[in-house]
Amino acid sequence: MPRLKFETLLGDSGRAARAMAAAQRFVGGADTKELLGAVGAIVKKVPRTTYPDKRWFQKSYAGAAPGQDLLAGKGLFYVSEDRKLYLDCTAGHYQMTWGYGHPELAALAAEAAAGGVVWDNHSNIPQAPVKALSAKLVKLGNRAGRPLAEVEADPDALNTVLLGICTGSVACGAALKMSLAHYKAEKGGEGAPVLIVLDGNYHGTDMFTQFLRGMWPEYFTNVEVVAVQPNAPDELQSVFRRCGERVAAFWAEPIMMNREAILIEKDYMQLARRLCDRAGALMVIDEIQTGFWFPEVMMFHQFGVTPDFVVLGKGMTAGFHPLSALLYRRKLDRLEQYDAISTNGNAALAACVGLGCIALVQREAKRIGRMGAAYHEEMARLCDDCPEMLAEARGAGHMSALKFRKREDALGFHRAAVERGLWVRAHAYHEGHSAVLTKFALLLDEEVMEFAVGAFRRLLQERPWR
């Protein structure tokens, strides 16, 4: 039988595969200056052809317009199927920590696979990289320099990892289950447990986590969800006073990417920790978005608190393969073996790449911190220079957004940016939302930053959508 060949699997006599290879050669063979000079232009070295269409996709998620779909990418750049070169300002829609095809991570995955590391297997027999990653997450979650033997013996330390899960939704679901199990065991289960969340949260896509943001209310009983405004301490205190020991858990994302990149304030997070302790409630920090994007790897360290649960995902494996984790205190380990797992959640090769991703963050920590601060400052300067159009810069570091005063301007800016080859995201589909979001991969450097911010500035000055 003939061997498998990628170029024949798409059913078009290899034309799409050849175009993909040509695009890959282009983005992989040009330097940053050349690529920046070609952003928004058609790459003529890529042959014209047709590609599989999206006729079978569900109507709610057809993705980009025809032609805008990804053809091939390298680093911070990619070529679309209509042969246009884009600067990806969103890290592959938030999960590709080190951009497209990072050479060291690609080489690490190839080396590990050649050395016997499997792509995926059942959680009952975890391969070495999975166990090594769990130990690394424990080390990162606790105070720097604290001996692991001490962490292991401390029931209140973040010393337990659920790693056999593929998606952040399952990780958040596991934290919910453990919170309710803890509530029942410690408080007798009297009265409906209360889950306090931040209004505009996004903790996953299963029914329970969607219930936290107001969906499916008719299917849930004997549990109360109270949404509070972020960074509103008086409201938070009022809810804790009203609900008292019925509060089972408080949930927060350090940067609320589903609510225009609102950054939670340090004082607010510390207040929430004190209120949780007073009520015997658990604190859940959802770092699916922020984890692996800051020098500390886990952003919660910036707030000076220790949560009871830390949810991790997305950037942990740099877009190589979905893998998520839940880091928590051992005393909360109440679930049985199959209460929260994913079939594809014990991916040893992905865990190996996760270890590599963490090693890169730690190696580049100073540069990551410096570039993140510089980029956010430049975004804030844009707001200072265009006060009639921009209200403020939100987020932090590489995860920075522009909050527009008018929804129409946010949508217009987004359309104009994409047209010019700057792949950004717009948040304007909820009442009051009018922001354009970015989340650059950690490869961002001064040259790319100056280009991107300069392009944003020109769009704000020209306003072609008006």
One Martini backbone bead per residue (centre of mass of N, CA, C, O) as a GRO file, in nm:
protein
  466
    1MET     BB    1   0.099   0.034   0.018
    2PRO     BB    2   0.074   0.352   0.027
    3ARG     BB    3   0.186   0.607   0.181
    4LEU     BB    4   0.135   0.858   0.375
    5LYS     BB    5   0.015   1.186   0.256
    6PHE     BB    6  -0.065   1.501   0.304
    7GLU     BB    7  -0.120   1.607   0.005
    8THR     BB    8  -0.368   1.380  -0.028
    9LEU     BB    9  -0.584   1.439   0.214
   10LEU     BB   10  -0.744   1.700   0.078
   11GLY     BB   11  -0.844   1.626  -0.226
   12ASP     BB   12  -0.637   1.825  -0.445
   13SER     BB   13  -0.358   1.713  -0.552
   14GLY     BB   14  -0.180   1.911  -0.343
   15ARG     BB   15  -0.231   2.224  -0.364
   16ALA     BB   16  -0.266   2.316  -0.067
   17ALA     BB   17   0.005   2.204   0.036
   18ARG     BB   18   0.184   2.379  -0.151
   19ALA     BB   19   0.084   2.652  -0.049
   20MET     BB   20   0.166   2.607   0.243
   21ALA     BB   21   0.470   2.570   0.188
   22ALA     BB   22   0.514   2.848   0.062
   23ALA     BB   23   0.427   3.012   0.309
   24GLN     BB   24   0.637   2.890   0.502
   25ARG     BB   25   0.886   2.986   0.348
   26PHE     BB   26   0.831   3.284   0.372
   27VAL     BB   27   0.806   3.323   0.689
   28GLY     BB   28   1.082   3.154   0.743
   29GLY     BB   29   1.284   3.341   0.537
   30ALA     BB   30   1.215   3.603   0.675
   31ASP     BB   31   1.256   3.887   0.824
   32THR     BB   32   1.112   4.117   1.020
   33LYS     BB   33   1.134   4.359   0.831
   34GLU     BB   34   1.006   4.223   0.583
   35LEU     BB   35   0.737   4.147   0.715
   36LEU     BB   36   0.645   4.428   0.804
   37GLY     BB   37   0.648   4.542   0.503
   38ALA     BB   38   0.407   4.308   0.423
   39VAL     BB   39   0.178   4.388   0.580
   40GLY     BB   40  -0.130   4.336   0.400
   41ALA     BB   41  -0.013   4.174   0.177
   42ILE     BB   42   0.043   3.993  -0.105
   43VAL     BB   43   0.170   3.666  -0.155
   44LYS     BB   44   0.308   3.573  -0.459
   45LYS     BB   45   0.457   3.298  -0.378
   46VAL     BB   46   0.168   3.207  -0.351
   47PRO     BB   47  -0.049   3.005  -0.479
   48ARG     BB   48  -0.332   2.971  -0.631
   49THR     BB   49  -0.628   2.834  -0.464
   50THR     BB   50  -0.818   2.591  -0.320
   51TYR     BB   51  -1.023   2.510  -0.034
   52PRO     BB   52  -1.162   2.395   0.214
   53ASP     BB   53  -1.466   2.432   0.340
   54LYS     BB   54  -1.750   2.544   0.579
   55ARG     BB   55  -2.030   2.387   0.530
   56TRP     BB   56  -2.015   2.192   0.807
   57PHE     BB   57  -2.039   2.406   0.993
   58GLN     BB   58  -2.151   2.567   1.240
   59LYS     BB   59  -2.324   2.865   1.244
   60SER     BB   60  -2.184   2.986   1.520
   61TYR     BB   61  -1.874   2.881   1.384
   62ALA     BB   62  -1.728   2.995   1.098
   63GLY     BB   63  -1.551   3.229   1.142
   64ALA     BB   64  -1.391   3.350   0.915
   65ALA     BB   65  -1.372   3.470   0.631
   66PRO     BB   66  -1.329   3.398   0.330
   67GLY     BB   67  -0.964   3.360   0.317
   68GLN     BB   68  -0.872   3.409   0.636
   69ASP     BB   69  -0.760   3.156   0.678
   70LEU     BB   70  -0.518   2.957   0.770
   71LEU     BB   71  -0.208   2.850   0.627
   72ALA     BB   72   0.064   2.992   0.758
   73GLY     BB   73   0.319   3.003   1.028
   74LYS     BB   74   0.555   3.241   1.199
   75GLY     BB   75   0.551   3.338   1.490
   76LEU     BB   76   0.381   3.656   1.439
   77PHE     BB   77   0.308   3.522   1.156
   78TYR     BB   78   0.065   3.504   0.877
   79VAL     BB   79  -0.097   3.321   0.620
   80SER     BB   80  -0.359   3.328   0.421
   81GLU     BB   81  -0.565   3.192   0.179
   82ASP     BB   82  -0.550   3.490   0.029
   83ARG     BB   83  -0.226   3.569   0.074
   84LYS     BB   84  -0.217   3.722   0.340
   85LEU     BB   85  -0.037   3.924   0.562
   86TYR     BB   86  -0.004   3.879   0.918
   87LEU     BB   87  -0.025   4.028   1.234
   88ASP     BB   88  -0.037   3.863   1.535
   89CYS     BB   89  -0.216   4.010   1.823
   90THR     BB   90  -0.339   3.704   1.964
   91ALA     BB   91  -0.203   3.425   1.970
   92GLY     BB   92  -0.415   3.245   1.824
   93HIS     BB   93  -0.638   3.323   2.027
   94TYR     BB   94  -0.455   3.311   2.327
   95GLN     BB   95  -0.245   3.026   2.318
   96MET     BB   96   0.035   3.117   2.166
   97THR     BB   97   0.292   3.195   2.346
   98TRP     BB   98   0.527   3.140   2.090
   99GLY     BB   99   0.373   3.109   1.853
  100TYR     BB  100   0.465   2.994   1.545
  101GLY     BB  101   0.681   2.745   1.536
  102HIS     BB  102   0.879   2.701   1.759
  103PRO     BB  103   1.186   2.569   1.730
  104GLU     BB  104   1.237   2.448   2.016
  105LEU     BB  105   0.960   2.309   2.053
  106ALA     BB  106   0.969   2.139   1.797
  107ALA     BB  107   1.231   1.988   1.868
  108LEU     BB  108   1.133   1.872   2.136
  109ALA     BB  109   0.899   1.703   2.025
  110ALA     BB  110   1.071   1.531   1.832
  111GLU     BB  111   1.267   1.416   2.043
  112ALA     BB  112   1.056   1.287   2.230
  113ALA     BB  113   0.920   1.102   2.022
  114ALA     BB  114   1.186   0.951   1.945
  115GLY     BB  115   1.219   0.868   2.271
  116GLY     BB  116   0.898   0.763   2.354
  117VAL     BB  117   0.693   0.977   2.359
  118VAL     BB  118   0.367   1.009   2.387
  119TRP     BB  119   0.082   1.163   2.296
  120ASP     BB  120  -0.130   0.952   2.440
  121ASN     BB  121  -0.287   0.847   2.754
  122HIS     BB  122  -0.381   0.712   3.030
  123SER     BB  123  -0.400   0.818   3.364
  124ASN     BB  124  -0.305   0.542   3.501
  125ILE     BB  125  -0.023   0.574   3.301
  126PRO     BB  126   0.189   0.794   3.346
  127GLN     BB  127   0.422   0.971   3.204
  128ALA     BB  128   0.696   1.144   3.291
  129PRO     BB  129   0.608   1.436   3.192
  130VAL     BB  130   0.353   1.454   3.369
  131LYS     BB  131   0.497   1.436   3.644
  132ALA     BB  132   0.691   1.673   3.600
  133LEU     BB  133   0.472   1.892   3.559
  134SER     BB  134   0.336   1.870   3.834
  135ALA     BB  135   0.587   1.956   3.997
  136LYS     BB  136   0.625   2.230   3.860
  137LEU     BB  137   0.351   2.357   3.942
  138VAL     BB  138   0.400   2.345   4.244
  139LYS     BB  139   0.651   2.521   4.249
  140LEU     BB  140   0.513   2.774   4.112
  141GLY     BB  141   0.269   2.804   4.333
  142ASN     BB  142   0.491   2.862   4.532
  143ARG     BB  143   0.721   2.978   4.711
  144ALA     BB  144   1.014   3.076   4.650
  145GLY     BB  145   1.229   2.818   4.778
  146ARG     BB  146   1.040   2.612   4.871
  147PRO     BB  147   1.040   2.313   4.982
  148LEU     BB  148   0.885   2.033   4.862
  149ALA     BB  149   0.863   1.874   5.129
  150GLU     BB  150   0.702   2.097   5.271
  151VAL     BB  151   0.468   2.115   5.071
  152GLU     BB  152   0.372   1.819   5.091
  153ALA     BB  153   0.309   1.840   5.418
  154ASP     BB  154   0.103   2.072   5.343
  155PRO     BB  155  -0.245   2.102   5.339
  156ASP     BB  156  -0.236   2.429   5.249
  157ALA     BB  157  -0.096   2.374   5.001
  158LEU     BB  158  -0.003   2.382   4.660
  159ASN     BB  159   0.008   2.012   4.614
  160THR     BB  160  -0.216   1.958   4.382
  161VAL     BB  161  -0.279   1.772   4.068
  162LEU     BB  162  -0.490   1.812   3.784
  163LEU     BB  163  -0.391   1.669   3.453
  164GLY     BB  164  -0.634   1.484   3.321
  165ILE     BB  165  -0.694   1.748   3.125
  166CYS     BB  166  -0.777   1.928   2.837
  167THR     BB  167  -0.971   2.154   2.946
  168GLY     BB  168  -1.080   2.435   3.110
  169SER     BB  169  -1.369   2.342   3.160
  170VAL     BB  170  -1.290   2.092   3.330
  171ALA     BB  171  -1.127   2.242   3.543
  172CYS     BB  172  -1.358   2.420   3.643
  173GLY     BB  173  -1.549   2.187   3.709
  174ALA     BB  174  -1.369   2.066   3.930
  175ALA     BB  175  -1.373   2.312   4.119
  176LEU     BB  176  -1.676   2.308   4.164
  177LYS     BB  177  -1.700   2.025   4.286
  178MET     BB  178  -1.505   2.070   4.524
  179SER     BB  179  -1.656   2.306   4.651
  180LEU     BB  180  -1.921   2.148   4.709
  181ALA     BB  181  -1.793   1.919   4.874
  182HIS     BB  182  -1.677   2.105   5.091
  183TYR     BB  183  -1.940   2.233   5.181
  184LYS     BB  184  -2.079   1.971   5.275
  185ALA     BB  185  -1.856   1.878   5.479
  186GLU     BB  186  -1.825   2.163   5.650
  187LYS     BB  187  -2.159   2.275   5.637
  188GLY     BB  188  -2.383   2.036   5.575
  189GLY     BB  189  -2.562   2.161   5.333
  190GLU     BB  190  -2.704   2.413   5.438
  191GLY     BB  191  -2.834   2.540   5.208
  192ALA     BB  192  -2.759   2.731   4.947
  193PRO     BB  193  -2.500   2.760   4.769
  194VAL     BB  194  -2.253   3.016   4.705
  195LEU     BB  195  -2.148   3.184   4.401
  196ILE     BB  196  -1.893   3.413   4.344
  197VAL     BB  197  -1.883   3.644   4.072
  198LEU     BB  198  -1.782   3.807   3.792
  199ASP     BB  199  -1.896   4.023   3.583
  200GLY     BB  200  -1.804   3.862   3.279
  201ASN     BB  201  -1.737   3.585   3.293
  202TYR     BB  202  -1.506   3.293   3.190
  203HIS     BB  203  -1.527   2.931   3.282
  204GLY     BB  204  -1.659   2.805   3.028
  205THR     BB  205  -1.882   2.551   2.834
  206ASP     BB  206  -2.037   2.426   3.032
  207MET     BB  207  -2.325   2.448   3.204
  208PHE     BB  208  -2.215   2.536   3.480
  209THR     BB  209  -2.018   2.762   3.383
  210GLN     BB  210  -2.247   2.915   3.233
  211PHE     BB  211  -2.418   2.970   3.486
  212LEU     BB  212  -2.216   3.188   3.599
  213ARG     BB  213  -2.325   3.374   3.328
  214GLY     BB  214  -2.662   3.312   3.309
  215MET     BB  215  -2.703   3.032   3.205
  216TRP     BB  216  -2.945   2.791   3.245
  217PRO     BB  217  -3.143   2.852   3.500
  218GLU     BB  218  -3.376   2.624   3.466
  219TYR     BB  219  -3.154   2.372   3.553
  220PHE     BB  220  -3.104   2.508   3.845
  221THR     BB  221  -3.071   2.401   4.186
  222ASN     BB  222  -2.947   2.466   4.499
  223VAL     BB  223  -2.798   2.724   4.364
  224GLU     BB  224  -2.608   3.030   4.396
  225VAL     BB  225  -2.554   3.314   4.186
  226VAL     BB  226  -2.325   3.595   4.231
  227ALA     BB  227  -2.287   3.896   4.066
  228VAL     BB  228  -2.007   4.112   4.053
  229GLN     BB  229  -1.830   4.385   4.040
  230PRO     BB  230  -1.539   4.476   3.951
  231ASN     BB  231  -1.376   4.666   4.179
  232ALA     BB  232  -1.621   4.644   4.420
  233PRO     BB  233  -1.598   4.633   4.751
  234ASP     BB  234  -1.879   4.699   4.872
  235GLU     BB  235  -2.034   4.478   4.723
  236LEU     BB  236  -1.873   4.236   4.825
  237GLN     BB  237  -1.927   4.277   5.125
  238SER     BB  238  -2.237   4.263   5.108
  239VAL     BB  239  -2.257   3.970   5.007
  240PHE     BB  240  -2.107   3.835   5.240
  241ARG     BB  241  -2.301   3.932   5.459
  242ARG     BB  242  -2.561   3.801   5.342
  243CYS     BB  243  -2.437   3.493   5.303
  244GLY     BB  244  -2.193   3.402   5.445
  245GLU     BB  245  -2.155   3.056   5.490
  246ARG     BB  246  -2.285   3.004   5.199
  247VAL     BB  247  -2.017   3.048   5.085
  248ALA     BB  248  -1.817   2.851   4.874
  249ALA     BB  249  -1.718   3.064   4.637
  250PHE     BB  250  -1.461   3.255   4.471
  251TRP     BB  251  -1.434   3.413   4.147
  252ALA     BB  252  -1.136   3.481   3.932
  253GLU     BB  253  -0.985   3.695   3.693
  254PRO     BB  254  -0.719   3.890   3.650
  255ILE     BB  255  -0.811   3.901   3.338
  256MET     BB  256  -1.102   4.009   3.159
  257MET     BB  257  -1.140   3.911   2.838
  258ASN     BB  258  -1.473   3.909   2.842
  259ARG     BB  259  -1.428   4.228   2.974
  260GLU     BB  260  -1.217   4.419   2.832
  261ALA     BB  261  -0.959   4.370   3.014
  262ILE     BB  262  -0.996   4.362   3.314
  263LEU     BB  263  -0.816   4.456   3.595
  264ILE     BB  264  -0.747   4.331   3.890
  265GLU     BB  265  -0.712   4.448   4.196
  266LYS     BB  266  -0.518   4.395   4.462
  267ASP     BB  267  -0.707   4.487   4.693
  268TYR     BB  268  -0.949   4.318   4.601
  269MET     BB  269  -0.817   4.038   4.623
  270GLN     BB  270  -0.747   4.063   4.926
  271LEU     BB  271  -1.034   4.098   5.022
  272ALA     BB  272  -1.143   3.829   4.917
  273ARG     BB  273  -0.961   3.655   5.095
  274ARG     BB  274  -1.068   3.753   5.370
  275LEU     BB  275  -1.367   3.681   5.322
  276CYS     BB  276  -1.325   3.381   5.278
  277ASP     BB  277  -1.199   3.314   5.552
  278ARG     BB  278  -1.443   3.415   5.723
  279ALA     BB  279  -1.658   3.210   5.557
  280GLY     BB  280  -1.522   2.942   5.449
  281ALA     BB  281  -1.416   3.001   5.165
  282LEU     BB  282  -1.324   2.972   4.830
  283MET     BB  283  -1.050   3.038   4.607
  284VAL     BB  284  -1.071   3.111   4.252
  285ILE     BB  285  -0.817   3.111   4.002
  286ASP     BB  286  -0.839   3.202   3.662
  287GLU     BB  287  -0.551   3.118   3.434
  288ILE     BB  288  -0.609   3.064   3.132
  289GLN     BB  289  -0.505   3.347   3.025
  290THR     BB  290  -0.248   3.433   3.222
  291GLY     BB  291  -0.099   3.189   3.206
  292PHE     BB  292   0.234   3.211   3.081
  293TRP     BB  293   0.244   3.563   3.051
  294PHE     BB  294   0.446   3.584   3.294
  295PRO     BB  295   0.728   3.575   3.481
  296GLU     BB  296   0.570   3.395   3.714
  297VAL     BB  297   0.347   3.244   3.522
  298MET     BB  298   0.170   3.313   3.775
  299MET     BB  299  -0.020   3.596   3.844
  300PHE     BB  300  -0.118   3.579   4.149
  301HIS     BB  301   0.149   3.680   4.283
  302GLN     BB  302   0.085   3.993   4.240
  303PHE     BB  303  -0.147   3.993   4.484
  304GLY     BB  304  -0.068   3.846   4.760
  305VAL     BB  305  -0.202   3.555   4.720
  306THR     BB  306  -0.368   3.239   4.816
  307PRO     BB  307  -0.526   3.014   4.666
  308ASP     BB  308  -0.711   2.713   4.637
  309PHE     BB  309  -0.734   2.764   4.324
  310VAL     BB  310  -0.574   2.685   4.001
  311VAL     BB  311  -0.637   2.763   3.670
  312LEU     BB  312  -0.510   2.589   3.379
  313GLY     BB  313  -0.402   2.677   3.030
  314LYS     BB  314  -0.350   2.716   2.704
  315GLY     BB  315  -0.028   2.833   2.737
  316MET     BB  316   0.114   2.572   2.847
  317THR     BB  317   0.146   2.447   2.523
  318ALA     BB  318   0.157   2.669   2.290
  319GLY     BB  319  -0.067   2.514   2.094
  320PHE     BB  320   0.000   2.210   2.051
  321HIS     BB  321  -0.193   2.092   2.294
  322PRO     BB  322  -0.441   2.030   2.483
  323LEU     BB  323  -0.385   2.146   2.831
  324SER     BB  324  -0.483   2.108   3.168
  325ALA     BB  325  -0.514   2.249   3.511
  326LEU     BB  326  -0.526   2.175   3.873
  327LEU     BB  327  -0.439   2.373   4.150
  328TYR     BB  328  -0.423   2.252   4.499
  329ARG     BB  329  -0.531   2.164   4.799
  330ARG     BB  330  -0.527   1.862   4.954
  331LYS     BB  331  -0.789   1.895   5.137
  332LEU     BB  332  -0.967   1.915   4.848
  333ASP     BB  333  -0.936   1.601   4.771
  334ARG     BB  334  -1.264   1.462   4.689
  335LEU     BB  335  -1.242   1.309   4.437
  336GLU     BB  336  -1.281   1.074   4.221
  337GLN     BB  337  -1.130   0.928   3.961
  338TYR     BB  338  -1.392   1.002   3.740
  339ASP     BB  339  -1.500   1.308   3.805
  340ALA     BB  340  -1.229   1.459   3.643
  341ILE     BB  341  -1.188   1.400   3.306
  342SER     BB  342  -0.998   1.332   3.009
  343THR     BB  343  -0.920   1.140   2.750
  344ASN     BB  344  -0.696   1.380   2.651
  345GLY     BB  345  -0.535   1.444   2.953
  346ASN     BB  346  -0.242   1.254   2.911
  347ALA     BB  347  -0.034   1.425   2.740
  348ALA     BB  348   0.299   1.379   2.717
  349LEU     BB  349   0.391   1.564   2.485
  350ALA     BB  350   0.253   1.816   2.593
  351ALA     BB  351   0.401   1.819   2.866
  352CYS     BB  352   0.678   1.861   2.743
  353VAL     BB  353   0.610   2.134   2.615
  354GLY     BB  354   0.531   2.266   2.882
  355LEU     BB  355   0.814   2.257   3.002
  356GLY     BB  356   0.937   2.430   2.776
  357CYS     BB  357   0.764   2.681   2.814
  358ILE     BB  358   0.854   2.742   3.103
  359ALA     BB  359   1.156   2.763   3.043
  360LEU     BB  360   1.124   3.011   2.860
  361VAL     BB  361   0.998   3.202   3.064
  362GLN     BB  362   1.234   3.190   3.267
  363ARG     BB  363   1.460   3.277   3.069
  364GLU     BB  364   1.266   3.547   2.970
  365ALA     BB  365   1.155   3.719   3.212
  366LYS     BB  366   1.280   4.003   3.184
  367ARG     BB  367   1.183   4.059   2.895
  368ILE     BB  368   0.883   4.016   2.941
  369GLY     BB  369   0.846   4.241   3.151
  370ARG     BB  370   0.956   4.474   2.980
  371MET     BB  371   0.770   4.445   2.728
  372GLY     BB  372   0.498   4.455   2.869
  373ALA     BB  373   0.531   4.736   2.993
  374ALA     BB  374   0.589   4.891   2.728
  375TYR     BB  375   0.329   4.822   2.577
  376HIS     BB  376   0.125   4.939   2.781
  377GLU     BB  377   0.237   5.225   2.769
  378GLU     BB  378   0.175   5.270   2.468
  379MET     BB  379  -0.131   5.232   2.494
  380ALA     BB  380  -0.169   5.465   2.697
  381ARG     BB  381  -0.059   5.685   2.505
  382LEU     BB  382  -0.282   5.667   2.300
  383CYS     BB  383  -0.503   5.765   2.495
  384ASP     BB  384  -0.373   6.042   2.553
  385ASP     BB  385  -0.378   6.128   2.236
  386CYS     BB  386  -0.706   6.007   2.219
  387PRO     BB  387  -0.953   6.111   2.420
  388GLU     BB  388  -1.208   6.128   2.222
  389MET     BB  389  -1.189   5.795   2.167
  390LEU     BB  390  -1.027   5.713   2.428
  391ALA     BB  391  -1.041   5.600   2.763
  392GLU     BB  392  -0.847   5.329   2.788
  393ALA     BB  393  -0.611   5.110   2.916
  394ARG     BB  394  -0.608   4.762   2.936
  395GLY     BB  395  -0.470   4.549   3.147
  396ALA     BB  396  -0.151   4.368   3.085
  397GLY     BB  397   0.100   4.378   2.908
  398HIS     BB  398   0.033   4.174   2.640
  399MET     BB  399  -0.263   4.226   2.773
  400SER     BB  400  -0.397   4.470   2.571
  401ALA     BB  401  -0.641   4.740   2.566
  402LEU     BB  402  -0.889   4.935   2.387
  403LYS     BB  403  -1.107   5.180   2.510
  404PHE     BB  404  -1.386   5.291   2.375
  405ARG     BB  405  -1.644   5.525   2.367
  406LYS     BB  406  -1.740   5.381   2.096
  407ARG     BB  407  -1.859   5.116   1.931
  408GLU     BB  408  -1.818   5.210   1.633
  409ASP     BB  409  -1.510   5.256   1.666
  410ALA     BB  410  -1.425   4.972   1.744
  411LEU     BB  411  -1.531   4.834   1.486
  412GLY     BB  412  -1.380   5.011   1.282
  413PHE     BB  413  -1.095   4.956   1.379
  414HIS     BB  414  -1.102   4.652   1.341
  415ARG     BB  415  -1.152   4.648   1.036
  416ALA     BB  416  -0.902   4.818   0.959
  417ALA     BB  417  -0.685   4.638   1.082
  418VAL     BB  418  -0.744   4.378   0.925
  419GLU     BB  419  -0.709   4.505   0.644
  420ARG     BB  420  -0.391   4.577   0.733
  421GLY     BB  421  -0.288   4.302   0.898
  422LEU     BB  422  -0.425   4.327   1.195
  423TRP     BB  423  -0.480   4.087   1.438
  424VAL     BB  424  -0.768   4.153   1.608
  425ARG     BB  425  -1.003   4.217   1.873
  426ALA     BB  426  -1.356   4.249   1.939
  427HIS     BB  427  -1.558   4.408   2.207
  428ALA     BB  428  -1.923   4.450   2.104
  429TYR     BB  429  -2.164   4.223   2.203
  430HIS     BB  430  -2.220   4.397   2.454
  431GLU     BB  431  -2.334   4.600   2.671
  432GLY     BB  432  -2.084   4.855   2.664
  433HIS     BB  433  -1.901   4.736   2.453
  434SER     BB  434  -1.562   4.893   2.337
  435ALA     BB  435  -1.316   4.685   2.245
  436VAL     BB  436  -0.965   4.625   2.176
  437LEU     BB  437  -0.776   4.328   2.151
  438THR     BB  438  -0.466   4.202   2.292
  439LYS     BB  439  -0.216   3.907   2.260
  440PHE     BB  440   0.088   3.873   2.263
  441ALA     BB  441   0.337   3.707   2.206
  442LEU     BB  442   0.655   3.660   2.366
  443LEU     BB  443   0.814   3.766   2.098
  444LEU     BB  444   0.796   4.044   2.154
  445ASP     BB  445   0.938   4.342   2.028
  446GLU     BB  446   1.038   4.655   1.953
  447GLU     BB  447   0.984   4.642   1.649
  448VAL     BB  448   0.691   4.537   1.662
  449MET     BB  449   0.575   4.741   1.857
  450GLU     BB  450   0.623   4.995   1.688
  451PHE     BB  451   0.454   4.905   1.450
  452ALA     BB  452   0.180   4.852   1.586
  453VAL     BB  453   0.141   5.126   1.728
  454GLY     BB  454   0.174   5.293   1.471
  455ALA     BB  455  -0.072   5.170   1.327
  456PHE     BB  456  -0.280   5.250   1.535
  457ARG     BB  457  -0.231   5.554   1.519
  458ARG     BB  458  -0.307   5.594   1.221
  459LEU     BB  459  -0.598   5.497   1.248
  460LEU     BB  460  -0.683   5.713   1.458
  461GLN     BB  461  -0.622   5.952   1.260
  462GLU     BB  462  -0.783   5.859   0.996
  463ARG     BB  463  -1.057   5.710   1.020
  464PRO     BB  464  -1.189   5.519   0.774
  465TRP     BB  465  -1.487   5.453   0.906
  466ARG     BB  466  -1.611   5.764   0.887
   0.00000   0.00000   0.00000
